[in-house]
Amino acid sequence: MRPPVPSKQSLSAEHWAAAALDALAHGGLDAVAVEPLARALGVTKGSFYWHYPNRDALLQAALTLWEQRESAAVIARAEQEATPLERMLTLFRELANTDVRTEKLLLALSGSEHPLVRAAAQRVSACWRGYLQDCYRALGYGEEQAAHSATFAFCIFMGTVRMRRDDPAALPAGGQFNDYLRFLIRTLLPGTRTAPSEQGA
């Protein structure tokens, strides 16, 4: 038996934002449209207007949800580690193992010229670089060196995401990817003896 179709009152604004994120991941910005999203959610367009005045308001909510999930939540998990080094290793492992949907979202959003999307992408970039810079400073790096290292680390991450899309065969797989990840960490954290575990990589 199919579950009952949610009413416009019971379907939350976050349901719409999450559906918009899914649409972004699979079809890009043009896929964020009220009618197809309503069909996917099994409701009428009235549910949308119950929560949002227009498409841009939905897009902003979706972007806010993306920032929470892809930045704040990931950083919060890294913050549970005891030392700056452990936090960075946890963060690098998680970023290296992003799923396909997350990577599609990153590519779709980082390449958009829409002002709301560009602003969100810039906030996410600044958030990651700022957090990494704080970690590098905590490891004893000077201000300028920490800033350069954080930018370099973020560029490597985004470059890897694009490589997975454009030329996935160029990246190692399986156990060789673990070796590649260790190489990246030695590059980003020179002098570090701690390597990511085989299980975590």
Buried (B, 14 or more C-beta within 10 A) or exposed (E): EEEEEBEBEEBEBEBBBBBBBBBBBEBBBEBBBBEEBBEEBEBBEEBBEBBBEEBEBBBBBBBBBBBEBBBEEBBEEBEEBEEBBBBBBBBBBBBBEBEEEBBBBBBBBBEBEBEBBBEBBEBBBEBBBEBBBBBBBBBEBEEEEBBBBBBBBBEBBBEBBBEBEEEEEEEEEEEEBBEBBBEBBEEBBEEBEEBBEEEEB
